[in-house]
Amino acid sequence: MRKYDFHKAINRYETASVKWELTKDVFGSSDVLPMWVADMDFEPPEEVQNAISKRASHEVFGYTFVPPSASEAVQLWQKSQSGWEIGRSWVLYSPGVVPSISIAIQAVTSPGDKIMLQSPVYTPFFEMIEKNGRMVVNSPLELVEQRYEIDFQRFEEELKKGIKLFLLCNPHNPGGRVWTKDELLKIGELCAKYGCLILSDEIHSDLVFSPHIHIPIASLSTEFRDISITCIAPSKTFNIAGLQSSAVIIPNEQLREKFKAVQAQQGFFTLNIFGITALEAAYRHGRDWLDQLLSYLQENYEIARSFIERELPSVKVMDLEATYLMWLDCRNLSLPDKELNALLIEKGRIALEPGTKYGPGGEGFVRMNIACPRETLEEGLKRLKLAFSN
């Protein structure tokens, strides 16, 4: 088995990297260490790189379709990761999870309909609901001893008001929670009871740390399966977001046809040729790389947690059950969010995601991407300490 080198530093400048080259536009400074956007500073598996190079060496790049072998790879990956056996016909494709969320909203709801989410949560959840003329209903998560929990009484009260679609983030971004089987059963039972469909964003589902286990909500019962749309992608897992390939698993044929109808309406035909190639190679050959990645990320988290607890005791570190995104509770610093973020940029020269981006409940928090070589992480931690030093 090949040993991958996650310590390797890769210069990402002059590659049109959002993370590394847009800090001036987003944060007002190019002299910052970027630990914000959720992509990794690691090269993808060698098999993925080789598959892309092999396809690029062919002289013709005409129209392509997604071959059955790609859907088979998605099937095999889901079965090996979670034990969920999916039908090949259930699998559709999209350039990304965010476009899939927008398409699903258009496909299964109408303008003015209520769509529920749980803040703080991934920013595009809010944006896709609002940009499609639907109404955001928030059932906020509760923070209990540095871990998010669901207020099921509030959840049910909102469902009683006629929610058409619930956007589930599992694993949760930015909170790092992996929802348990019991929690998912309660969610599914309540949504089924009140006739609410579920869109489950599971893009971080491969990035789960032991002993936690990711469970697709649609895998728990035929009832849940028939009301669920599940979004997955190799982009977060294998660091290939720029290739824009994702899959949407829709077991219910009626829902699937509605989704396909909106795609057709928008003129969507197929994925990028290299996105198809990378998706299949990653799902067929990426297991060893992923296992090593998870070990490295776990070490990064433990190093960061230990440093912050020792050097910045006022900053509370959330338990990280999944993702490579640390959710830092800075409320004990008693700083307005604008001042908090100014200190990070101007004094610490580090770019983190402001918690306010994630809606109500994000105030006083920042999100830190630790999917980077150890040297970068250590520099980032020094800058974090500098930002908050007296």
Backbone hydrogen bonds, N-H to C=O, Kabsch-Sander energy under -0.5 kcal/mol:
donor,donor_aa,acceptor,acceptor_aa,energy
4,Y,2,R,-0.6
6,F,4,Y,-0.9
8,K,5,D,-0.7
12,R,10,I,-0.7
15,T,12,R,-0.8
17,S,12,R,-0.5
21,E,17,S,-2.7
22,L,18,V,-1.2
26,V,22,L,-2.4
27,F,23,T,-3.1
28,G,23,T,-0.7
28,G,24,K,-1.0
29,S,23,T,-1.1
32,V,30,S,-0.9
33,L,349,R,-2.0
35,M,33,L,-0.7
35,M,351,A,-2.4
39,D,37,V,-2.0
41,D,371,A,-2.2
48,V,45,P,-0.7
49,Q,45,P,-2.0
50,N,46,E,-2.9
51,A,47,E,-2.0
52,I,48,V,-2.2
53,S,49,Q,-2.5
54,K,50,N,-2.7
55,R,51,A,-2.1
56,A,52,I,-2.6
57,S,53,S,-1.5
58,H,55,R,-1.1
70,A,67,P,-1.6
71,S,67,P,-1.0
72,E,68,P,-2.3
73,A,69,S,-1.8
74,V,70,A,-2.0
75,Q,71,S,-2.5
76,L,72,E,-2.8
77,W,73,A,-2.3
78,Q,74,V,-2.5
79,K,75,Q,-2.3
80,S,76,L,-2.4
81,Q,77,W,-2.5
82,S,78,Q,-2.5
83,G,78,Q,-0.8
83,G,79,K,-1.2
84,W,78,Q,-1.1
85,E,83,G,-0.6
86,I,84,W,-0.7
90,W,87,G,-1.2
91,V,88,R,-1.3
92,L,90,W,-0.5
92,L,248,V,-2.8
94,S,246,S,-2.0
100,S,96,G,-1.6
101,I,97,V,-2.4
102,S,98,V,-2.2
103,I,99,P,-2.6
104,A,100,S,-2.7
105,I,101,I,-2.4
106,Q,102,S,-2.1
107,A,103,I,-2.3
108,V,104,A,-2.4
109,T,105,I,-1.3
112,G,133,G,-2.5
113,D,110,S,-2.5
114,K,162,G,-0.6
115,I,135,M,-3.0
116,M,165,L,-2.5
117,L,137,V,-2.2
121,V,358,Y,-2.1
122,Y,173,N,-1.4
125,F,122,Y,-2.0
126,F,122,Y,-0.5
126,F,123,T,-1.0
127,E,123,T,-1.7
128,M,124,P,-3.1
129,I,125,F,-1.5
130,E,126,F,-2.5
131,K,127,E,-3.0
132,N,128,M,-1.0
133,G,130,E,-1.8
134,R,129,I,-2.4
135,M,113,D,-3.2
136,V,134,R,-0.5
137,V,115,I,-2.5
139,S,117,L,-2.8
139,S,137,V,-0.5
141,L,119,S,-2.7
142,E,149,E,-3.1
144,V,142,E,-0.7
144,V,147,R,-3.1
145,E,143,L,-0.5
149,E,142,E,-2.8
152,F,150,I,-1.3
155,F,151,D,-2.5
156,E,152,F,-2.4
157,E,153,Q,-2.1
158,E,154,R,-2.2
159,L,155,F,-1.8
160,K,156,E,-2.0
161,K,158,E,-1.5
162,G,159,L,-1.7
163,I,159,L,-0.8
164,K,114,K,-2.5
165,L,114,K,-1.0
166,F,197,L,-2.5
167,L,116,M,-3.0
168,L,166,F,-0.8
168,L,199,L,-2.7
170,N,168,L,-0.7
170,N,201,D,-2.1
172,H,177,R,-3.0
176,G,172,H,-2.3
179,W,177,R,-0.6
184,L,180,T,-2.6
185,L,181,K,-2.6
186,K,182,D,-2.0
187,I,183,E,-2.3
188,G,184,L,-2.9
189,E,185,L,-2.8
190,L,186,K,-2.3
191,C,187,I,-2.5
192,A,188,G,-2.6
193,K,189,E,-2.2
194,Y,190,L,-1.8
195,G,192,A,-1.1
196,C,191,C,-3.0
197,L,164,K,-2.1
198,I,227,I,-3.1
199,L,166,F,-2.9
200,S,198,I,-0.6
200,S,229,I,-2.9
201,D,168,L,-3.1
201,D,199,L,-0.7
202,E,200,S,-0.9
202,E,231,C,-2.7
205,S,202,E,-1.8
207,L,204,H,-1.6
208,V,206,D,-0.8
209,F,321,E,-2.5
212,H,209,F,-1.9
219,S,216,P,-1.8
220,L,217,I,-1.4
225,R,221,S,-2.5
226,D,222,T,-1.9
227,I,223,E,-0.5
227,I,224,F,-1.2
228,S,225,R,-1.1
229,I,198,I,-2.3
230,T,249,I,-2.4
231,C,200,S,-2.8
231,C,229,I,-0.5
232,I,230,T,-0.5
232,I,247,A,-2.5
238,F,234,P,-2.7
239,N,235,S,-0.7
240,I,235,S,-1.4
241,A,235,S,-0.6
243,L,240,I,-1.8
244,Q,241,A,-1.6
246,S,94,S,-1.9
247,A,232,I,-2.1
248,V,92,L,-2.6
249,I,230,T,-3.2
250,I,90,W,-2.6
250,I,248,V,-0.7
253,E,251,P,-0.5
256,R,252,N,-2.6
257,E,253,E,-2.5
258,K,254,Q,-1.8
259,F,255,L,-2.2
260,K,256,R,-2.5
261,A,257,E,-2.0
262,V,258,K,-1.7
263,Q,259,F,-2.0
264,A,260,K,-2.5
265,Q,261,A,-2.1
266,Q,262,V,-1.8
267,G,264,A,-1.3
268,F,263,Q,-2.6
272,N,244,Q,-0.5
276,I,272,N,-2.3
277,T,273,I,-1.7
278,A,274,F,-2.5
279,L,275,G,-2.4
280,E,276,I,-2.2
281,A,277,T,-2.2
282,A,278,A,-2.8
283,Y,279,L,-2.3
284,R,280,E,-1.8
285,H,281,A,-2.4
286,G,282,A,-1.9
290,L,286,G,-2.4
291,D,287,R,-2.4
292,Q,288,D,-2.1
293,L,289,W,-2.5
294,L,290,L,-2.7
295,S,291,D,-1.5
296,Y,292,Q,-2.0
297,L,293,L,-3.0
298,Q,294,L,-2.3
299,E,295,S,-1.9
300,N,296,Y,-2.5
301,Y,297,L,-2.5
302,E,298,Q,-2.3
303,I,299,E,-2.5
304,A,300,N,-2.7
305,R,301,Y,-3.1
306,S,302,E,-2.4
307,F,303,I,-2.3
308,I,304,A,-2.6
309,E,305,R,-2.6
310,R,306,S,-1.8
311,E,307,F,-3.4
312,L,308,I,-2.2
315,V,312,L,-2.2
316,K,314,S,-0.5
316,K,329,D,-2.6
318,M,316,K,-0.5
318,M,327,W,-1.5
319,D,146,Q,-1.6
321,E,176,G,-1.8
321,E,319,D,-0.7
322,A,176,G,-0.9
323,T,207,L,-2.6
326,M,324,Y,-0.6
326,M,368,M,-3.0
328,L,326,M,-0.7
328,L,366,V,-3.0
329,D,316,K,-3.1
330,C,328,L,-0.9
330,C,364,G,-2.5
332,N,314,S,-0.5
333,L,330,C,-1.8
334,S,331,R,-1.8
340,L,336,P,-2.7
341,N,337,D,-2.5
342,A,338,K,-1.7
343,L,339,E,-2.2
344,L,340,L,-1.6
345,I,341,N,-2.1
346,E,342,A,-3.2
347,K,342,A,-0.6
347,K,343,L,-1.5
348,G,343,L,-2.5
349,R,344,L,-0.5
350,I,344,L,-2.3
351,A,33,L,-2.7
352,L,350,I,-0.7
353,E,367,R,-2.1
355,G,365,F,-2.5
357,K,354,P,-1.6
358,Y,355,G,-1.9
359,G,356,T,-1.3
362,G,359,G,-2.0
365,F,362,G,-1.8
366,V,328,L,-1.7
367,R,353,E,-2.5
368,M,326,M,-3.0
369,N,35,M,-2.1
370,I,324,Y,-2.5
370,I,368,M,-0.6
372,C,370,I,-1.8
376,T,373,P,-0.6
377,L,373,P,-2.2
378,E,374,R,-2.7
379,E,375,E,-1.9
380,G,376,T,-2.5
381,L,377,L,-2.4
382,K,378,E,-1.9
383,R,379,E,-2.1
384,L,380,G,-2.2
385,K,381,L,-2.3
386,L,382,K,-2.3
387,A,383,R,-2.4
388,F,384,L,-1.4
389,S,385,K,-0.5
389,S,386,L,-0.9
